[in-house]
Amino acid sequence: MYFQSNGIKNKWEQIEIALGKIRKGKDNRAQQWADTQIRKFLPFQEEWKNSNLDKRIELDVETMKNKPPFTSWNEMTKEIGKFFISTKTQTHAIK
């Protein structure tokens, strides 16, 4: 809803904003995860913005020198799920 109401259609901008909003968590776990992903995202982001590719919604990442840590919003959400679902949560879900 946030992206839609603000007219943000570019998936790379959506990922950039989402990573920047992930904060705190138990023992700062969420913040640490986000900071790691941001460090991976920064070289791609710099190349993307410096080449004026930020004006395009679709982007052929394979042609770029720096690759993003995620190829889509869905991939990022899957990685978030993998990281934040603890073994305790998984065991409870299986039971």
N, C-alpha and C positions, 0 to 999 in steps of 0.2 A: 504494500500500500504506500509506503514511504516513497519508493522509486516512481510509482505511477503518479502520485499526487505532485511530485516535483519534476515530472517529465524526464526522468533519467532512464534512457533506454539502452545505453551502452553497457554491455555485461561487464566490461573491464572496470568501468566507473562504479558499477554496483558492487563488484567484489572489493574494490578499493575502499569504498565507503563502509561496507560491512566489516571488513577487517579493522578499520579504524575505530569502530564502535564497540568492539569486543573488549570488555574490561573485567578486571577483578577475578571473581571465582574463588573457590576454596584454595587457600595457599597461593593465590594469584595464578592458578593453573590456566584459566581462560586467557588472561593477559599474556602469559608466557607463550602460549600456543599462537596467539595472534601476532605477537612480536616476531616470532620465528617466521611465520608466513609473510609478514610485511617485509622482513629482510630479504626473503626470496623474491618477493614481488617488485621491490624497488628497481633493480636493473631493467626489468621488462617495462615497468611504468615510465622510467626515464626515456628509454628508446621510443616507446609508444607516443609519449607526449611531445618529444622533440621532433618526431617525424610527421607531426600533424595527423597521425592516424587516429587520434582521439575523436575526430569528426565522423569516423565511420563506425557503424554499429557492428558490422562483421569485419573480422580481421584474420588474415591468414598468418597465424602465429608461426607456422613452419618456416616462413621466409625470414623471420626475425632472428637476430643474433642471440638475444636474451629471451628465454622462454618463461612464461608465468608458472607459478606453482600449481595452478588449476587451469583446465581448458574450458571450464564452464561453471555456471552457478551451481548446477546439480553436482558436479564433481566436488566443489568446495563443501557443499552441505553434507555429502557422503563422508568426506574427510573429517569434518567437524563431528559427525556422529561416531565415527570410528575412534576418534581421540577421546571424546567425552563419555562414552558409554564404558563404565568401569566393569570389571569382572563380577563385582557384586551385583550390579544392575543386570548384567547378562544372565547370571545364575538365577536371580529373582524372576526374570522374564521367562526363562526356560521352565522353571517350576510352575 
